[in-house]
Amino acid sequence: MINKRRFLFIVTALFGLIIPGSVSAQTMTDEEGVRRAALDYLEGFYEGDSTKTVRSVRPEVTKYGFFVPQGETEYVGTAMPFEDMIAFVNRVRNSGRTRPASDPKVVEILDVQNQTAVVKVTAYWGTDYLQMAKYDGRWMILHVIWQTLP
């Protein structure tokens, strides 16, 4: 017979082995979901694929960015609501002017928690910082701030 003390030790040791693996697997799944949402965002713009944009971006997204207009020297800011994102993506698709595979498509996950995440993406237009949240188990972009390369 196993005494009570030894039984508790064995159960505690088993939980110590099982639980960290479960937490690690969940974190990996979250990181994969965050990375997929960021890539869908980039690929939507690059490929003109509105399905990827709708899958990765919340309709109430706030996207604001800074760029230097041609012939100017100062940055100006501009907002891009969800409807404008979809319109841009559709123009890319309809024009057939998708981006070459050599264009940058870098995803750097800065932080992932159980409900929120922050990601830096580098694209042909510059750098975007994405704030994401998990909705019904799916990672989606809620806020974007971006700028063209300095």
Secondary structure, DSSP 4 states (H G I P E B T S, - for coil): ---HHHHHHHHHHHHHHHHHHHHHHHHHHHHHHHHHHHHHHHHHHHHT-HHHHHHHEEEEEEEEEEE--TT--S-EEEE--HHHHHHHHHHHHHHT-PPPTTS--EEEEEEE-SSEEEEEEEETTEEEEEEEEEETTEEEEEEEEEE---
